[in-house]
Structure formats: C-alpha cells, structure tokens
C-alpha cells in the first residue's frame, strides 16, 4: 500500500495549495506485461472505455481533462487521467 | 507528474522482486470533492463500472483481484484495484 500512502500525502498538500476545484478525479492505470506475453497493448482502447464510464459521473471536456501516458522498458505502461471541475463563479 | 514518477520508480522495484506475474493491472482512482458539493459519493458504483470495463481486457476473479478504499478527511476518497494474472505452470 506504499503507493497509496504516498498518493494520499501528495493529495493533502495539493488540496491546500491548488485552486479550489469543485471536484477532481484522478485515475492512474499501470499495465505490466510479462515480456513473453505477446498480446497487443490494449491501454489505448482501455483509455477510451474508461473515459466513457467516467462521463456517466463527471462532465469530461477538453478543458477539464488531461491525459498522460508513460511507457517504461517495454513492459510497463502507465496512464494518468486528470479531470478537474472548476467552481462556478457565484458572482453572476 | 511527481506522483507518476514515484509510481514508476516503485513499479521498477516491484518487477525485480515480486513473483513474475504473467500480467498485472493496477488502477488508482482519487475522487476529491469540494465540501460544499453535496452530491452523493459515486465511488462504489464507479468501482463496479470500472471492473465491468476491465473484464473486457483481463480475466478478473476473486483470486486475481484486490480492492482497497481509503477515505480521508471527508473530501478525498481513494480506490485502489490490483489485478494480477499468474504464470500458467508450463510443467504440464
């Protein structure tokens, strides 16, 4: 669970310093394949499917979404999705 | 991207020490809500939907799946899904 602890600590710092988002959803997907496993990389298609699911819960627009993909040594692919909803300006 | 870098470094250590899994998928979902945002917590339902998507790509069984949920200070919920496929013993 070390990763999860790190994640929570980094989140706590972010909440106090970052702009007050109305809502923020962060998803990390790490796909580790044994090098003899010759199946195709399904992360790109999985990314589309995950976004389709997320849209049921939170509006996902070009402005609110950031996608990062990191490929490491051929057998570890990491996808990071960040969706951030800003506060509506209540001064209307 | 600090979190992503940490994630990659912890993965590298894991691959060399952990048992050689045929394939491993790790998903972390962090849901941060502004405390004035009184919408219900949708993480439990989102978890089911995410698992339904993952089943299209990787067999998810009781033995291969571990689920951890961490709730922090009321506005940060973190879900961790680990799916690990063991090597078939080729000694048959």
N, CA and C atoms of all chains as a GROMACS GRO file, in nm:
protein
  552
    1UNK      N    1   0.085  -0.121   0.000
    1UNK     CA    2   0.000   0.000   0.000
    1UNK      C    3   0.089   0.127   0.000
    2UNK      N    4   0.223   0.109  -0.013
    2UNK     CA    5   0.310   0.227  -0.002
    2UNK      C    6   0.266   0.333  -0.103
    3UNK      N    7   0.233   0.286  -0.224
    3UNK     CA    8   0.196   0.384  -0.328
    3UNK      C    9   0.075   0.463  -0.283
    4UNK      N   10  -0.022   0.394  -0.223
    4UNK     CA   11  -0.145   0.462  -0.183
    4UNK      C   12  -0.115   0.566  -0.076
    5UNK      N   13  -0.027   0.536   0.018
    5UNK     CA   14   0.008   0.633   0.124
    5UNK      C   15   0.071   0.756   0.060
    6UNK      N   16   0.164   0.732  -0.033
    6UNK     CA   17   0.230   0.846  -0.099
    6UNK      C   18   0.124   0.931  -0.167
    7UNK      N   19   0.032   0.862  -0.233
    7UNK     CA   20  -0.072   0.930  -0.312
    7UNK      C   21  -0.154   1.020  -0.218
    8UNK      N   22  -0.190   0.968  -0.101
    8UNK     CA   23  -0.273   1.045  -0.008
    8UNK      C   24  -0.196   1.165   0.043
    9UNK      N   25  -0.068   1.146   0.077
    9UNK     CA   26   0.009   1.260   0.130
    9UNK      C   27   0.021   1.367   0.022
   10UNK      N   28   0.047   1.326  -0.102
   10UNK     CA   29   0.065   1.429  -0.208
   10UNK      C   30  -0.068   1.499  -0.233
   11UNK      N   31  -0.178   1.426  -0.212
   11UNK     CA   32  -0.311   1.486  -0.232
   11UNK      C   33  -0.333   1.594  -0.127
   12UNK      N   34  -0.296   1.562   0.000
   12UNK     CA   35  -0.325   1.658   0.107
   12UNK      C   36  -0.257   1.791   0.076
   13UNK      N   37  -0.131   1.785   0.031
   13UNK     CA   38  -0.060   1.911   0.001
   13UNK      C   39  -0.133   1.982  -0.112
   14UNK      N   40  -0.174   1.904  -0.214
   14UNK     CA   41  -0.236   1.965  -0.333
   14UNK      C   42  -0.362   2.040  -0.292
   15UNK      N   43  -0.444   1.980  -0.204
   15UNK     CA   44  -0.575   2.042  -0.171
   15UNK      C   45  -0.552   2.179  -0.110
   16UNK      N   46  -0.453   2.195  -0.026
   16UNK     CA   47  -0.436   2.326   0.042
   16UNK      C   48  -0.378   2.428  -0.054
   17UNK      N   49  -0.297   2.384  -0.148
   17UNK     CA   50  -0.230   2.486  -0.232
   17UNK      C   51  -0.307   2.508  -0.362
   18UNK      N   52  -0.362   2.400  -0.423
   18UNK     CA   53  -0.419   2.415  -0.559
   18UNK      C   54  -0.545   2.501  -0.552
   19UNK      N   55  -0.584   2.550  -0.673
   19UNK     CA   56  -0.707   2.631  -0.678
   19UNK      C   57  -0.819   2.540  -0.630
   20UNK      N   58  -0.921   2.600  -0.566
   20UNK     CA   59  -1.027   2.521  -0.504
   20UNK      C   60  -1.115   2.465  -0.617
   21UNK      N   61  -1.085   2.343  -0.661
   21UNK     CA   62  -1.169   2.284  -0.766
   21UNK      C   63  -1.299   2.240  -0.702
   22UNK      N   64  -1.407   2.246  -0.777
   22UNK     CA   65  -1.535   2.198  -0.726
   22UNK      C   66  -1.522   2.046  -0.707
   23UNK      N   67  -1.455   1.981  -0.802
   23UNK     CA   68  -1.442   1.836  -0.795
   23UNK      C   69  -1.322   1.796  -0.880
   24UNK      N   70  -1.250   1.691  -0.832
   24UNK     CA   71  -1.132   1.648  -0.907
   24UNK      C   72  -1.129   1.494  -0.906
   25UNK      N   73  -1.106   1.436  -1.022
   25UNK     CA   74  -1.098   1.291  -1.031
   25UNK      C   75  -0.964   1.259  -1.098
   26UNK      N   76  -0.882   1.178  -1.028
   26UNK     CA   77  -0.752   1.141  -1.086
   26UNK      C   78  -0.745   0.989  -1.096
   27UNK      N   79  -0.709   0.939  -1.214
   27UNK     CA   80  -0.702   0.794  -1.235
   27UNK      C   81  -0.563   0.757  -1.289
   28UNK      N   82  -0.503   0.658  -1.226
   28UNK     CA   83  -0.375   0.606  -1.276
   28UNK      C   84  -0.396   0.458  -1.308
   29UNK      N   85  -0.358   0.419  -1.428
   29UNK     CA   86  -0.367   0.278  -1.469
   29UNK      C   87  -0.225   0.232  -1.505
   30UNK      N   88  -0.177   0.130  -1.433
   30UNK     CA   89  -0.044   0.076  -1.466
   30UNK      C   90  -0.065  -0.063  -1.523
   31UNK      N   91  -0.016  -0.085  -1.644
   31UNK     CA   92  -0.032  -0.215  -1.710
   31UNK      C   93   0.106  -0.276  -1.725
   32UNK      N   94   0.128  -0.385  -1.654
   32UNK     CA   95   0.257  -0.453  -1.653
   32UNK      C   96   0.243  -0.587  -1.724
   33UNK      N   97   0.322  -0.606  -1.830
   33UNK     CA   98   0.309  -0.731  -1.905
   33UNK      C   99   0.439  -0.808  -1.898
   34UNK      N  100   0.429  -0.937  -1.876
   34UNK     CA  101   0.545  -1.026  -1.880
   34UNK      C  102   0.592  -1.027  -2.027
   35UNK      N  103   0.723  -1.010  -2.049
   35UNK     CA  104   0.771  -0.988  -2.186
   35UNK      C  105   0.741  -1.104  -2.280
   36UNK      N  106   0.712  -1.224  -2.226
   36UNK     CA  107   0.679  -1.336  -2.318
   36UNK      C  108   0.533  -1.327  -2.359
   37UNK      N  109   0.459  -1.236  -2.294
   37UNK     CA  110   0.316  -1.225  -2.322
   37UNK      C  111   0.299  -1.135  -2.444
   38UNK      N  112   0.277  -1.195  -2.561
   38UNK     CA  113   0.284  -1.120  -2.686
   38UNK      C  114   0.149  -1.057  -2.724
   39UNK      N  115   0.053  -1.051  -2.628
   39UNK     CA  116  -0.074  -0.989  -2.667
   39UNK      C  117  -0.052  -0.841  -2.698
   40UNK      N  118  -0.139  -0.784  -2.786
   40UNK     CA  119  -0.122  -0.641  -2.819
   40UNK      C  120  -0.148  -0.554  -2.696
   41UNK      N  121  -0.092  -0.432  -2.695
   41UNK     CA  122  -0.113  -0.337  -2.585
   41UNK      C  123  -0.255  -0.283  -2.596
   42UNK      N  124  -0.336  -0.304  -2.493
   42UNK     CA  125  -0.477  -0.261  -2.502
   42UNK      C  126  -0.501  -0.130  -2.428
   43UNK      N  127  -0.395  -0.066  -2.379
   43UNK     CA  128  -0.414   0.056  -2.299
   43UNK      C  129  -0.487   0.167  -2.377
   44UNK      N  130  -0.454   0.190  -2.506
   44UNK     CA  131  -0.526   0.297  -2.577
   44UNK      C  132  -0.678   0.273  -2.581
   45UNK      N  133  -0.718   0.150  -2.612
   45UNK     CA  134  -0.862   0.121  -2.617
   45UNK      C  135  -0.923   0.125  -2.476
   46UNK      N  136  -0.847   0.075  -2.379
   46UNK     CA  137  -0.896   0.079  -2.240
   46UNK      C  138  -0.918   0.224  -2.196
   47UNK      N  139  -0.832   0.314  -2.239
   47UNK     CA  140  -0.844   0.456  -2.204
   47UNK      C  141  -0.978   0.509  -2.254
   48UNK      N  142  -1.013   0.479  -2.378
   48UNK     CA  143  -1.142   0.526  -2.434
   48UNK      C  144  -1.259   0.471  -2.353
   49UNK      N  145  -1.249   0.342  -2.320
   49UNK     CA  146  -1.359   0.278  -2.244
   49UNK      C  147  -1.372   0.340  -2.105
   50UNK      N  148  -1.258   0.368  -2.041
   50UNK     CA  149  -1.261   0.427  -1.906
   50UNK      C  150  -1.324   0.568  -1.913
   51UNK      N  151  -1.288   0.644  -2.015
   51UNK     CA  152  -1.344   0.780  -2.028
   51UNK      C  153  -1.495   0.774  -2.049
   52UNK      N  154  -1.540   0.673  -2.125
   52UNK     CA  155  -1.684   0.658  -2.148
   52UNK      C  156  -1.755   0.632  -2.014
   53UNK      N  157  -1.693   0.552  -1.927
   53UNK     CA  158  -1.753   0.524  -1.796
   53UNK      C  159  -1.754   0.651  -1.711
   54UNK      N  160  -1.641   0.723  -1.711
   54UNK     CA  161  -1.629   0.842  -1.626
   54UNK      C  162  -1.732   0.948  -1.664
   55UNK      N  163  -1.761   0.956  -1.795
   55UNK     CA  164  -1.859   1.057  -1.841
   55UNK      C  165  -1.996   1.036  -1.778
   56UNK      N  166  -2.022   0.918  -1.727
   56UNK     CA  167  -2.152   0.894  -1.659
   56UNK      C  168  -2.154   0.967  -1.524
   57UNK      N  169  -2.035   1.000  -1.471
   57UNK     CA  170  -2.030   1.053  -1.333
   57UNK      C  171  -1.986   1.200  -1.330
   58UNK      N  172  -1.905   1.238  -1.427
   58UNK     CA  173  -1.848   1.373  -1.421
   58UNK      C  174  -1.834   1.425  -1.564
   59UNK      N  175  -1.870   1.554  -1.590
   59UNK     CA  176  -1.856   1.606  -1.727
   59UNK      C  177  -1.708   1.607  -1.767
   60UNK      N  178  -1.676   1.546  -1.879
   60UNK     CA  179  -1.538   1.541  -1.926
   60UNK      C  180  -1.529   1.623  -2.054
   61UNK      N  181  -1.459   1.739  -2.046
   61UNK     CA  182  -1.444   1.823  -2.165
   61UNK      C  183  -1.295   1.840  -2.194
   62UNK      N  184  -1.266   1.903  -2.306
   62UNK     CA  185  -1.125   1.924  -2.341
   62UNK      C  186  -1.055   2.004  -2.231
   63UNK      N  187  -1.127   2.102  -2.174
   63UNK     CA  188  -1.063   2.188  -2.072
   63UNK      C  189  -1.046   2.115  -1.940
   64UNK      N  190  -1.137   2.023  -1.911
   64UNK     CA  191  -1.131   1.962  -1.776
   64UNK      C  192  -1.043   1.838  -1.772
   65UNK      N  193  -1.005   1.786  -1.891
   65UNK     CA  194  -0.934   1.657  -1.895
   65UNK      C  195  -0.788   1.673  -1.936
   66UNK      N  196  -0.697   1.602  -1.863
   66UNK     CA  197  -0.558   1.591  -1.912
   66UNK      C  198  -0.520   1.443  -1.907
   67UNK      N  199  -0.452   1.398  -2.013
   67UNK     CA  200  -0.416   1.257  -2.027
   67UNK      C  201  -0.262   1.247  -2.042
   68UNK      N  202  -0.198   1.163  -1.959
   68UNK     CA  203  -0.054   1.140  -1.974
   68UNK      C  204  -0.030   0.989  -1.987
   69UNK      N  205   0.054   0.950  -2.081
   69UNK     CA  206   0.089   0.808  -2.095
   69UNK      C  207   0.242   0.798  -2.087
   70UNK      N  208   0.288   0.700  -2.008
   70UNK     CA  209   0.432   0.683  -1.991
   70UNK      C  210   0.465   0.536  -2.019
   71UNK      N  211   0.561   0.512  -2.110
   71UNK     CA  212   0.598   0.374  -2.142
   71UNK      C  213   0.738   0.349  -2.086
   72UNK      N  214   0.753   0.241  -2.007
   72UNK     CA  215   0.880   0.216  -1.942
   72UNK      C  216   0.931   0.078  -1.982
   73UNK      N  217   1.049   0.070  -2.032
   73UNK     CA  218   1.120  -0.055  -2.060
   73UNK      C  219   1.031  -0.160  -2.125
   74UNK      N  220   0.938  -0.118  -2.209
   74UNK     CA  221   0.870  -0.217  -2.291
   74UNK      C  222   0.765  -0.301  -2.220
   75UNK      N  223   0.769  -0.311  -2.084
   75UNK     CA  224   0.664  -0.399  -2.027
   75UNK      C  225   0.580  -0.327  -1.923
   76UNK      N  226   0.604  -0.197  -1.903
   76UNK     CA  227   0.522  -0.124  -1.806
   76UNK      C  228   0.468   0.003  -1.872
   77UNK      N  229   0.335   0.007  -1.888
   77UNK     CA  230   0.271   0.127  -1.944
   77UNK      C  231   0.188   0.191  -1.835
   78UNK      N  232   0.200   0.322  -1.817
   78UNK     CA  233   0.124   0.391  -1.713
   78UNK      C  234   0.044   0.504  -1.778
   79UNK      N  235  -0.086   0.501  -1.747
   79UNK     CA  236  -0.178   0.604  -1.798
   79UNK      C  237  -0.224   0.688  -1.680
   80UNK      N  238  -0.225   0.820  -1.697
   80UNK     CA  239  -0.275   0.909  -1.590
   80UNK      C  240  -0.384   0.998  -1.651
   81UNK      N  241  -0.503   0.993  -1.594
   81UNK     CA  242  -0.615   1.079  -1.636
   81UNK      C  243  -0.645   1.175  -1.521
   82UNK      N  244  -0.653   1.305  -1.554
   82UNK     CA  245  -0.691   1.405  -1.452
   82UNK      C  246  -0.813   1.481  -1.503
   83UNK      N  247  -0.919   1.481  -1.424
   83UNK     CA  248  -1.039   1.556  -1.462
   83UNK      C  249  -1.067   1.655  -1.349
   84UNK      N  250  -1.076   1.783  -1.383
   84UNK     CA  251  -1.093   1.885  -1.280
   84UNK      C  252  -1.208   1.978  -1.316
   85UNK      N  253  -1.305   1.989  -1.227
   85UNK     CA  254  -1.419   2.078  -1.248
   85UNK      C  255  -1.396   2.202  -1.164
   86UNK      N  256  -1.397   2.320  -1.229
   86UNK     CA  257  -1.374   2.443  -1.153
   86UNK      C  258  -1.502   2.486  -1.084
   87UNK      N  259  -1.486   2.567  -0.976
   87UNK     CA  260  -1.602   2.628  -0.908
   87UNK      C  261  -1.675   2.712  -1.010
   88UNK      N  262  -1.814   2.709  -1.017
   88UNK     CA  263  -1.885   2.808  -1.098
   88UNK      C  264  -1.865   2.942  -1.027
   89UNK      N  265  -1.843   3.058  -1.108
   89UNK     CA  266  -1.826   3.184  -1.034
   89UNK      C  267  -1.966   3.229  -0.989
   90UNK      N  268  -1.980   3.231  -0.855
   90UNK     CA  269  -2.113   3.256  -0.796
   90UNK      C  270  -2.147   3.405  -0.804
   91UNK      N  271  -2.058   3.489  -0.864
   91UNK     CA  272  -2.082   3.634  -0.866
   91UNK      C  273  -2.181   3.673  -0.973
   92UNK      N  274  -2.258   3.580  -1.037
   92UNK     CA  275  -2.348   3.617  -1.150
   92UNK      C  276  -2.459   3.706  -1.101
   93UNK      N  277   0.337   1.583  -1.229
   93UNK     CA  278   0.368   1.444  -1.265
   93UNK      C  279   0.448   1.374  -1.153
   94UNK      N  280   0.468   1.443  -1.039
   94UNK     CA  281   0.551   1.382  -0.933
   94UNK      C  282   0.496   1.244  -0.897
   95UNK      N  283   0.364   1.237  -0.885
   95UNK     CA  284   0.305   1.110  -0.844
   95UNK      C  285   0.339   1.003  -0.946
   96UNK      N  286   0.332   1.037  -1.071
   96UNK     CA  287   0.357   0.938  -1.176
   96UNK      C  288   0.503   0.890  -1.168
   97UNK      N  289   0.596   0.981  -1.142
   97UNK     CA  290   0.738   0.941  -1.132
   97UNK      C  291   0.755   0.844  -1.016
   98UNK      N  292   0.694   0.878  -0.902
   98UNK     CA  293   0.704   0.790  -0.785
   98UNK      C  294   0.649   0.652  -0.822
   99UNK      N  295   0.536   0.655  -0.889
   99UNK     CA  296   0.467   0.531  -0.926
   99UNK      C  297   0.560   0.445  -1.010
  100UNK      N  298   0.627   0.507  -1.107
  100UNK     CA  299   0.714   0.430  -1.197
  100UNK      C  300   0.832   0.373  -1.120
  101UNK      N  301   0.892   0.454  -1.032
  101UNK     CA  302   1.008   0.402  -0.958
  101UNK      C  303   0.964   0.285  -0.871
  102UNK      N  304   0.848   0.298  -0.805
  102UNK     CA  305   0.805   0.186  -0.716
  102UNK      C  306   0.773   0.064  -0.800
  103UNK      N  307   0.729   0.086  -0.923
  103UNK     CA  308   0.697  -0.028  -1.010
  103UNK      C  309   0.827  -0.102  -1.044
  104UNK      N  310   0.930  -0.022  -1.078
  104UNK     CA  311   1.055  -0.087  -1.122
  104UNK      C  312   1.104  -0.181  -1.011
  105UNK      N  313   1.101  -0.132  -0.886
  105UNK     CA  314   1.149  -0.217  -0.776
  105UNK      C  315   1.061  -0.341  -0.770
  106UNK      N  316   0.930  -0.320  -0.784
  106UNK     CA  317   0.836  -0.432  -0.769
  106UNK      C  318   0.865  -0.541  -0.872
  107UNK      N  319   0.890  -0.502  -0.996
  107UNK     CA  320   0.905  -0.601  -1.105
  107UNK      C  321   1.024  -0.691  -1.074
  108UNK      N  322   1.131  -0.637  -1.020
  108UNK     CA  323   1.250  -0.722  -0.999
  108UNK      C  324   1.228  -0.813  -0.879
  109UNK      N  325   1.152  -0.767  -0.780
  109UNK     CA  326   1.143  -0.852  -0.659
  109UNK      C  327   1.017  -0.940  -0.664
  110UNK      N  328   0.903  -0.887  -0.712
  110UNK     CA  329   0.776  -0.961  -0.699
  110UNK      C  330   0.781  -1.087  -0.785
  111UNK      N  331   0.686  -1.179  -0.752
  111UNK     CA  332   0.681  -1.304  -0.832
  111UNK      C  333   0.650  -1.261  -0.976
  112UNK      N  334   0.700  -1.338  -1.070
  112UNK     CA  335   0.688  -1.300  -1.212
  112UNK      C  336   0.540  -1.318  -1.254
  113UNK      N  337   0.461  -1.215  -1.246
  113UNK     CA  338   0.321  -1.230  -1.288
  113UNK      C  339   0.318  -1.230  -1.440
  114UNK      N  340   0.223  -1.301  -1.498
  114UNK     CA  341   0.208  -1.300  -1.644
  114UNK      C  342   0.166  -1.159  -1.682
  115UNK      N  343   0.078  -1.102  -1.604
  115UNK     CA  344   0.027  -0.969  -1.635
  115UNK      C  345  -0.028  -0.907  -1.506
  116UNK      N  346  -0.010  -0.773  -1.494
  116UNK     CA  347  -0.059  -0.708  -1.372
  116UNK      C  348  -0.121  -0.575  -1.413
  117UNK      N  349  -0.238  -0.547  -1.361
  117UNK     CA  350  -0.305  -0.420  -1.389
  117UNK      C  351  -0.336  -0.356  -1.253
  118UNK      N  352  -0.287  -0.232  -1.238
  118UNK     CA  353  -0.313  -0.162  -1.111
  118UNK      C  354  -0.383  -0.030  -1.144
  119UNK      N  355  -0.496  -0.005  -1.077
  119UNK     CA  356  -0.572   0.118  -1.102
  119UNK      C  357  -0.592   0.193  -0.970
  120UNK      N  358  -0.561   0.322  -0.972
  120UNK     CA  359  -0.587   0.406  -0.855
  120UNK      C  360  -0.685   0.516  -0.900
  121UNK      N  361  -0.793   0.533  -0.825
  121UNK     CA  362  -0.890   0.640  -0.854
  121UNK      C  363  -0.897   0.729  -0.731
  122UNK      N  364  -0.865   0.857  -0.748
  122UNK     CA  365  -0.877   0.951  -0.636
  122UNK      C  366  -0.990   1.047  -0.668
  123UNK      N  367  -1.089   1.052  -0.580
  123UNK     CA  368  -1.204   1.140  -0.602
  123UNK      C  369  -1.202   1.247  -0.494
  124UNK      N  370  -1.181   1.371  -0.537
  124UNK     CA  371  -1.171   1.484  -0.444
  124UNK      C  372  -1.293   1.573  -0.462
  125UNK      N  373  -1.368   1.596  -0.354
  125UNK     CA  374  -1.488   1.677  -0.369
  125UNK      C  375  -1.476   1.800  -0.281
  126UNK      N  376  -1.516   1.913  -0.336
  126UNK     CA  377  -1.524   2.036  -0.258
  126UNK      C  378  -1.634   2.017  -0.155
  127UNK      N  379  -1.609   2.050  -0.028
  127UNK     CA  380  -1.703   2.013   0.079
  127UNK      C  381  -1.842   2.074   0.060
  128UNK      N  382  -1.853   2.182  -0.021
  128UNK     CA  383  -1.988   2.238  -0.040
  128UNK      C  384  -2.062   2.156  -0.145
  129UNK      N  385  -1.991   2.068  -0.213
  129UNK     CA  386  -2.052   1.989  -0.320
  129UNK      C  387  -2.124   1.870  -0.256
  130UNK      N  388  -2.256   1.881  -0.240
  130UNK     CA  389  -2.329   1.781  -0.161
  130UNK      C  390  -2.376   1.662  -0.244
  131UNK      N  391  -2.318   1.641  -0.362
  131UNK     CA  392  -2.361   1.523  -0.440
  131UNK      C  393  -2.320   1.395  -0.366
  132UNK      N  394  -2.395   1.288  -0.387
  132UNK     CA  395  -2.360   1.162  -0.318
  132UNK      C  396  -2.225   1.109  -0.370
  133UNK      N  397  -2.159   1.027  -0.286
  133UNK     CA  398  -2.030   0.968  -0.325
  133UNK      C  399  -2.057   0.857  -0.428
  134UNK      N  400  -2.004   0.870  -0.547
  134UNK     CA  401  -2.035   0.772  -0.652
  134UNK      C  402  -1.924   0.668  -0.669
  135UNK      N  403  -1.822   0.672  -0.582
  135UNK     CA  404  -1.709   0.581  -0.600
  135UNK      C  405  -1.750   0.433  -0.596
  136UNK      N  406  -1.842   0.391  -0.505
  136UNK     CA  407  -1.880   0.248  -0.507
  136UNK      C  408  -1.938   0.205  -0.641
  137UNK      N  409  -2.028   0.285  -0.697
  137UNK     CA  410  -2.087   0.248  -0.827
  137UNK      C  411  -1.983   0.258  -0.939
  138UNK      N  412  -1.896   0.358  -0.932
  138UNK     CA  413  -1.791   0.373  -1.032
  138UNK      C  414  -1.698   0.251  -1.030
  139UNK      N  415  -1.673   0.199  -0.910
  139UNK     CA  416  -1.587   0.080  -0.898
  139UNK      C  417  -1.646  -0.037  -0.977
  140UNK      N  418  -1.776  -0.058  -0.962
  140UNK     CA  419  -1.842  -0.169  -1.035
  140UNK      C  420  -1.831  -0.147  -1.185
  141UNK      N  421  -1.854  -0.024  -1.228
  141UNK     CA  422  -1.848   0.006  -1.372
  141UNK      C  423  -1.706  -0.013  -1.425
  142UNK      N  424  -1.607   0.028  -1.347
  142UNK     CA  425  -1.467   0.012  -1.392
  142UNK      C  426  -1.432  -0.137  -1.404
  143UNK      N  427  -1.476  -0.216  -1.306
  143UNK     CA  428  -1.447  -0.360  -1.312
  143UNK      C  429  -1.513  -0.425  -1.434
  144UNK      N  430  -1.633  -0.377  -1.468
  144UNK     CA  431  -1.702  -0.432  -1.587
  144UNK      C  432  -1.620  -0.402  -1.713
  145UNK      N  433  -1.561  -0.283  -1.719
  145UNK     CA  434  -1.477  -0.248  -1.836
  145UNK      C  435  -1.351  -0.334  -1.837
  146UNK      N  436  -1.289  -0.347  -1.721
  146UNK     CA  437  -1.161  -0.422  -1.714
  146UNK      C  438  -1.180  -0.566  -1.757
  147UNK      N  439  -1.297  -0.623  -1.723
  147UNK     CA  440  -1.324  -0.765  -1.758
  147UNK      C  441  -1.320  -0.787  -1.907
  148UNK      N  442  -1.332  -0.681  -1.986
  148UNK     CA  443  -1.323  -0.697  -2.132
  148UNK      C  444  -1.177  -0.724  -2.172
  149UNK      N  445  -1.083  -0.688  -2.084
  149UNK     CA  446  -0.941  -0.693  -2.124
  149UNK      C  447  -0.863  -0.799  -2.048
  150UNK      N  448  -0.906  -0.824  -1.925
  150UNK     CA  449  -0.826  -0.915  -1.842
  150UNK      C  450  -0.923  -0.994  -1.752
  151UNK      N  451  -0.902  -1.127  -1.738
  151UNK     CA  452  -0.992  -1.205  -1.652
  151UNK      C  453  -0.983  -1.154  -1.507
  152UNK      N  454  -1.095  -1.120  -1.448
  152UNK     CA  455  -1.096  -1.069  -1.310
  152UNK      C  456  -1.168  -1.173  -1.224
  153UNK      N  457  -1.092  -1.240  -1.135
  153UNK     CA  458  -1.153  -1.340  -1.047
  153UNK      C  459  -1.127  -1.299  -0.902
  154UNK      N  460  -1.188  -1.372  -0.809
  154UNK     CA  461  -1.168  -1.340  -0.668
  154UNK      C  462  -1.019  -1.349  -0.633
  155UNK      N  463  -0.953  -1.449  -0.692
  155UNK     CA  464  -0.810  -1.468  -0.656
  155UNK      C  465  -0.722  -1.360  -0.719
  156UNK      N  466  -0.762  -1.312  -0.836
  156UNK     CA  467  -0.670  -1.221  -0.907
  156UNK      C  468  -0.693  -1.074  -0.868
  157UNK      N  469  -0.807  -1.047  -0.799
  157UNK     CA  470  -0.843  -0.906  -0.772
  157UNK      C  471  -0.828  -0.869  -0.625
  158UNK      N  472  -0.769  -0.750  -0.599
  158UNK     CA  473  -0.773  -0.696  -0.461
  158UNK      C  474  -0.820  -0.551  -0.472
  159UNK      N  475  -0.909  -0.513  -0.380
  159UNK     CA  476  -0.969  -0.379  -0.382
  159UNK      C  477  -0.941  -0.311  -0.248
  160UNK      N  478  -0.887  -0.188  -0.251
  160UNK     CA  479  -0.866  -0.111  -0.128
  160UNK      C  480  -0.933   0.025  -0.144
  161UNK      N  481  -1.005   0.067  -0.042
  161UNK     CA  482  -1.066   0.201  -0.045
  161UNK      C  483  -1.017   0.276   0.078
  162UNK      N  484  -0.978   0.402   0.058
  162UNK     CA  485  -0.927   0.483   0.168
  162UNK      C  486  -1.003   0.615   0.169
  163UNK      N  487  -1.065   0.650   0.282
  163UNK     CA  488  -1.139   0.777   0.289
  163UNK      C  489  -1.060   0.872   0.378
  164UNK      N  490  -1.036   0.992   0.328
  164UNK     CA  491  -0.954   1.087   0.401
  164UNK      C  492  -1.031   1.215   0.424
  165UNK      N  493  -1.044   1.258   0.545
  165UNK     CA  494  -1.100   1.388   0.585
  165UNK      C  495  -1.226   1.424   0.508
  166UNK      N  496  -1.307   1.326   0.473
  166UNK     CA  497  -1.440   1.360   0.422
  166UNK      C  498  -1.444   1.407   0.277
  167UNK      N  499  -1.330   1.457   0.220
  167UNK     CA  500  -1.348   1.505   0.081
  167UNK      C  501  -1.254   1.436  -0.017
  168UNK      N  502  -1.175   1.337   0.033
  168UNK     CA  503  -1.085   1.268  -0.060
  168UNK      C  504  -1.104   1.118  -0.042
  169UNK      N  505  -1.155   1.053  -0.148
  169UNK     CA  506  -1.171   0.906  -0.144
  169UNK      C  507  -1.075   0.847  -0.246
  170UNK      N  508  -1.001   0.743  -0.205
  170UNK     CA  509  -0.905   0.681  -0.298
  170UNK      C  510  -0.937   0.532  -0.307
  171UNK      N  511  -0.950   0.489  -0.432
  171UNK     CA  512  -0.979   0.347  -0.461
  171UNK      C  513  -0.856   0.288  -0.528
  172UNK      N  514  -0.815   0.167  -0.484
  172UNK     CA  515  -0.701   0.101  -0.548
  172UNK      C  516  -0.746  -0.039  -0.591
  173UNK      N  517  -0.736  -0.068  -0.720
  173UNK     CA  518  -0.769  -0.201  -0.773
  173UNK      C  519  -0.640  -0.266  -0.822
  174UNK      N  520  -0.615  -0.389  -0.778
  174UNK     CA  521  -0.498  -0.463  -0.827
  174UNK      C  522  -0.546  -0.595  -0.888
  175UNK      N  523  -0.509  -0.618  -1.014
  175UNK     CA  524  -0.545  -0.744  -1.080
  175UNK      C  525  -0.415  -0.810  -1.125
  176UNK      N  526  -0.394  -0.934  -1.081
  176UNK     CA  527  -0.266  -0.999  -1.112
  176UNK      C  528  -0.292  -1.138  -1.169
  177UNK      N  529  -0.242  -1.163  -1.291
  177UNK     CA  530  -0.255  -1.294  -1.355
  177UNK      C  531  -0.125  -1.369  -1.336
  178UNK      N  532  -0.132  -1.489  -1.274
  178UNK     CA  533  -0.009  -1.563  -1.252
  178UNK      C  534   0.032  -1.636  -1.379
  179UNK      N  535   0.164  -1.668  -1.387
  179UNK     CA  536   0.215  -1.751  -1.496
  179UNK      C  537   0.144  -1.885  -1.491
  180UNK      N  538   0.094  -1.941  -1.610
  180UNK     CA  539   0.048  -2.081  -1.609
  180UNK      C  540   0.172  -2.166  -1.585
  181UNK      N  541   0.159  -2.277  -1.498
  181UNK     CA  542   0.282  -2.357  -1.480
  181UNK      C  543   0.298  -2.442  -1.606
  182UNK      N  544   0.407  -2.409  -1.676
  182UNK     CA  545   0.429  -2.471  -1.808
  182UNK      C  546   0.476  -2.616  -1.791
  183UNK      N  547   0.489  -2.666  -1.667
  183UNK     CA  548   0.541  -2.801  -1.644
  183UNK      C  549   0.436  -2.908  -1.670
  184UNK      N  550   0.324  -2.877  -1.736
  184UNK     CA  551   0.215  -2.978  -1.752
  184UNK      C  552   0.261  -3.093  -1.839
   0.00000   0.00000   0.00000
